[in-house]
Amino acid sequence: MTMSKHLCPPSRREARRRDRREAIVEVAARSFLENGYAATTMSGIAATLGGPKGTLWNYFPSKEELFRAVLEGRTAKYREALAEMLDSGAELETTLCRFGSNFLEKVTTPEAVALHRLVVSEANRFPEMGAIFYELGPLRTRTLVAQFLKGAMDRGQLRPANPTTAARMLMSLLLSNFQQLLVLGQMEHATAELMHSEVAEAIGCFLRAYAPDQDKADR
């Protein structure tokens, strides 16, 4: 039997190129988080990497594309896990609580907090950076959540409403307390107990707001 093309291991040249790309992205991620977006330059990254300067531009033609690659690398696995979580077939409240806990754990890591601070501090001067962050972070997450909530509405588990608005409300409830405190430097870390309490309050509030009409649900 002929092995599928997709199962063939990458050639040595492809593997070297992949490894080089990953190394560039990691160096760029450290520079963005430690030095900021403005202070990070393509020349500086090339100098840190060593080798011919043109190599970096062969992989990434601009700083914006490099920033996008950093965010793609940091969010791709989370989105895959999120899509699987929201398609688990579990009871609605259980799924929402699991999502809430996972979401808060993700956005309150030291790296996520540092990235949020970076974007807030520099997006006014570099709107392209803010646009990339919004597209790959909040927007994509909200889109996945909205798709899940629409399914729950179609099944009568939630009252009919705009699923995108519902997703935005749910995420706002989850982010409204200690995630903001962490970003503003008013908290050092969130305990597991606080995380659990925050998720329970947010999901409870959301389910009360979007509870289905009981008369219709009983029919």
PyMOL commands that set and color helices and strands:
alter all, ss='L'
color gray80, all
select helices_A, chain A and resi 5-7+12-35+42-49+54-59+63-85+92-107+110-122+127-154+163-175+178-183+192-209+214-217
alter helices_A, ss='H'
color red, helices_A
deselect
rebuild
show_as cartoon
